Amino acid sequence: MSKTSLIGKSILVTGGTGSFGKKFVESVLAKHDPKKLIVFSRDELKQHDMRQQFPDGPTSPVRYFIGDVRDKDRLYRAFHGVDIVVHAAALKQVPACEYNPFEAVQTNIIGSKNVIDAAIDCGVKRVLAISTDKAVNPVNLYGATKLCAEKLFVDGHAYAGHRETRFSCARYGNVVGSRGSVIPIFLEQRSKGKLTVTDPKMTRFWITLEQGVRFVIQCIEQMHGGEIFIPKIPSMSMMELAKALAPDCRVEIIGIRPGEKLHEVLVSEEESRFAVELDDRFVLLPIDREQALKNWSNGKPLPSGFRYTSDENAQQLTAAELMKLIGPVA
C-alpha cells in the first residue's frame, strides 16, 4: 500500500473531544487541509465547548457527530464516505476500569470490534488505533483491554478479506499534561507544599500531545496494515519529576497502587523478535512477516533479548527538558 496523504481526505476521530482528539483536529486543520474532519464522541457538552474553538458550518470541514463506539449502528452512519479513521475513544482511568470492569470491556474491546466492522463494511481505507504502553504484559484491566484491542486491529485484515481496509496501531507512553496525567496533580499539590509519590524508583515514558499527534499522522501516512508503531521517547523517574516540578516541596511516599507497574514496557522481549528499528521508532511487524519485511526493508532487526523499558531507556529526561516540554506553569 503506497504512502498516503491526509490532504483532501474525509477523516473521523473517535473520542474526538478528548485531549488527543482536540490536538489532532487542531493539527489536521492547520497543516493537512482535509475535505471533512468528523469529531465522533458521546459528550454533547464537550462537543459544544470544542465547537467554539473549531466551528462547523458551510465553510468549515469540521463536523460533530454524537455517538458511542458501543453503538455499531451509529458508527455505520458516521463512517459513511470516510477515508481515514483514528480510533482514540477509550475508558483509560486505571482505577475506574478496575472498579467497572465490564464497562471497560464494552468500550475498549467491543467498541474496537464495532469500529473494525463498521470500517470494513463502509469502505474506510485506513484505520489507526491509539494504544498504550500498559498493553504490554498488562497488570491491570485497562492494559488488558488495550492488549485485546491491539490484537483485534492487527488481525483486522482477516476480517477485511479482499476489501481495501487496513488497520494498524500507534503505541506510546504517558502524555505530558493530559487529563489523568500525574503532572497536573503534582502542580496542584505544589501549592500545598507536599507531593505524593507512589514509589521513588518508579519510571515512566513521556511524550507531549503535539508529538503524539505528529507521530499518529506519520503512522497513517506510512502504514501498510498490521503494524504496531512505537516512537522512541524519553523516560523519567517519578521522584525526578516531582523534584523538577516542585523542588522546594516535601515528598511523601505513599506506596504503589493496585494495577500499577514500577516500570513500563513499550517493546517486550518476546515482541522484539518480530520488530524492526528505524531512526525514530520501532515497528512491530504483522503475521505476514515476509511481505512486512519487504514493506519495512529500511528497518534493522533488533538484537536477541532486546526490551524497550522506561527504567533501561538510554534517553532520560532532565529537569530542564521536562519543563521545556510542559511549557509555562503558574
N, C-alpha and C positions, 0 to 999 in steps of 0.2 A: 504494500500500500504506500503510495507516494506521500511525501510531505504535504500537509495541507495548511491552509491559512484560515484565520478566523474572519478575515475581511469579506464582507458581503454575505456572511452566513447567518442563519437563524439559530440562536444559541439559547438554551434553557439551563438555569441553575436551580437545582432543588436545595431547599434550605437557604434560599437566596437572601433572606433578611438577617442571616447570622453575620458574625464578624468576617468570615471568609467571603460570603456572598456579596456583601456590600463593597468590599475592596475589589473583588473580581469585577463587579459591574462598573465600578469607577475606572479600572484599568482598561477594560474592553472598550468602553465608550471613548476613552481618551486616545487609544492607540490602534484600535482594530476595526473601526467603522462597520459594525455589524448591520445586517439587514433588519434583524429583530433580536432583542435581548429580553428574555422572559424570566421574571423572578417568580419562582414557584415556592410558596410556603403556606403555613397554616395559620399564621397570626395576622389578623387584619390590622391591628394597631401598629405593628412593626412595619407592615406594608404602607400604611398611611404616613408614618414618620419618614420612611425611606422615599416615598413619593415627593416629599418636599425637597429632597436633595436631587433626586433623579426623576423628574416629572415624566408622565406618559402623555400621550396626545398625538394629534395628526402629524406633527413634525418630529416626533421622538420615536426611536426604535424600541424604547423600553415598554414592556407590558407587565402587568401584575396579575398573577393567577393564584387565587386562594385554593389550596388543596393540601392533602396529606399523602405521603408516599404509601401509606397503608391502603389507600383507596385506588385500586387499579383502574377503575373506570375513569376517574378524574385524570389519572396520568395519561390514558389513551387520548382524552380530549386535549390535554395540554401539549402532548408530543406531536400532534398533527402538524406536518410541514416543518419540523425541527431537524436541523442538520447535526448539531452537536449538543450533548447533554453533559453537564458537570454535576455529579451526584454528591452534594455536600450535606444533605439532610441526615441528621442522626441525633439520637439521645447520647450525650457524651459525658455527663457528670457521673463520675465513678460511684459515689455514694448513692445517688438516685437510681442508677442502674442496679446496684446491689439490692436495694430495698424494693424496687419494682421490676423484677427480672423479666417477666413476660412482656411488659411494655417495651423494654429494650429489644427483646427478640422481635416483637411485631414491627418496630420501626427499623431497626438496624439490619435484620435478616430478611424478614418477609417483605419489608419495604424495598430492600435492594432487589429481591426477586421480581417484585412488581415493576421496578424500573427497567430491569433486563427484558422482561416480557413485552412491556409497552414499547421499548426502544426497537426491538426486533420487528414487532408487528406494524409499527408506524414508519419503519424505514429510516430511522435515525442512523447516520453514518458512523459517528464516533461517540463513545460514552466513556468518561473518565471518572472514577470514583475516588473520593478523598479518604485515605486511611491514616493509620497512626502507628507509632512505634509500640503501642500497647497491644497490637495484634500479634506481635512476635512472642512466642512462648507465653501466652496470656496467663495472668494470675487473678484477673477479675472478670466479671461478666461483660463489661464494656469491651475489653480486649478480645474476649471470646466471640462476641457478636461481630466485631470488626474483622476478625480472622475468617469467620464464616462468610462475611460479605466479600472479602478478598477472593476466597475460593470460588464463590459464585461468579464474580466478574471475570476472573482469569479463565474459567471454563465456559464463559458465556458463548463462545464460538460453537460449542457443541449444540447449544440450543439454537443458534442462528442458522446452522446448516449452510445452505447455499446463499443465504442472504448476505448483504454487504456490511451489516452492523458489526463493529469492532469494539471490544471492551479492554480497558487497562485500568491500573490503579496508580495513584501517587501516594506514597507513604512517607510521612515525615514526623518530626518531634513536636515539642511544646511550642505554641505560638506566643511570642512576646506580647504581653498586654491584652491577649484575647480574653473573652468572658470565661471565668473559671480559672484563669491563669493565677499562679501564686504571686506574680509581680504586683497586680493591683491590691492584693491582700496585704503584702508587705508595705506598700505605700500607705495604705490605710492604717496599719498598725504602727507605722513610724511616728505618727502624731501622739501616740500614747507612750512612746519610749521603750516599747518591748515588742520584739518579733518572735513568733513561734516557728521553730524548725523541727521537723519530724526526726531527722537523723543527720548529724553533721557530715556523714560520709556520702549522703545521697547525691547523685548526679543526674542531670537531665540534658537532652539535646534541645537546642533553641533555634528558632527561625522566626523572622518577622512576617507579618501578614503580607507585606509587599513582596518579600522574597518567595513566600509560599504561592502567591498568585502568579508571579512570573514563572515559577517552576511548573505549575499546573498548565499554564498556556504553552510552554515549551513542550511538555509531555503530549498535549493534544496535537500539536503540530508534527511531532516526531513518531508517535506511536504506530505500530503495525498491528497490534492486538495481542492480548495475553500477557503483556509485560507488567511488572510492578517496578515503578521508578522510585529511587531513593536518593535524595540530594546529600551531598557532603556538607554537613553543617557543624557548627561548634557545639561544645558541651561546657557545662559549668556546674560546680557543686552548689547545693542549697546554701551552705554556710558562706561560700564566697559571694553568692548572690545577695544574701542578707547583709553582709558587710559592705558590699558595693552600694546598695540602696540606702542603708541606714548605718553608717559607720559608728555613730555615737550611741546607738541603741543597745539595750541589753537583749541577749538572745536566750530564749527558753527552749530546751529540748523536750518535746512532748511525746516522742516515740512514733515509730512508723505505724500507719493506719492499715486496717484490713483492706486487701486489694491493691496495695502499693508495692512496687519493687524498689529495691535500693538503687539499682541502675537499670536503664532502659537499653533495649537492643533494637537496632534498625535492620541489621542483616545477621541472621543466626548462622552458626557454623554449618548446619545442615543446608540452609538456603544458599550459602556461598558456593556450593558445588555446582549450582545451576545459574550462576550470575556472572556478569562481566563488569569491568570497571572502565568508566570514562573519566575525563578530566574533572568533571564537576558532579558526577553521580555514579550510582550503581544501578544496574538493570537486572532484575530477576527475570529469567527467560521462561517462556511458556513451555508446555509439554512437547510441542513440535520443535525440538531443540535444533535439528538440522537446519530447518528453514530460519529459525530465530538467529542462529549463528551467522547466517548469510545476511540477515537484516541488520545485525549489530557487529559486523566484521571489524569495525573500528574500535571495539571494546576488547580488553585483555582479560583472560581468565583470572580468578582470584586464587591466591595460594592456598594450599591444603590447610584446613583448620582455621581459616580466616573468620573473624567475628567483628562486627562494627557495633561497638557498645559505647555508652556515654562515659564510662569510667576509664576506658582504654583509648578513647579518641585522641589522636595526636593534636587535633585542633581544639584548644581550650580557650574560652573567652576570658579576657582580662576585665577588670572593673571598668576601665576606660572604654573598652569596646562595647561592653554591655550598656553603659549609659548613652553611648552614641546610638545604639540600636533602639533604645527606649525613647530617646528624644527628650525634650524639656519636661521636667516634672515639677509639681508645686513643692 
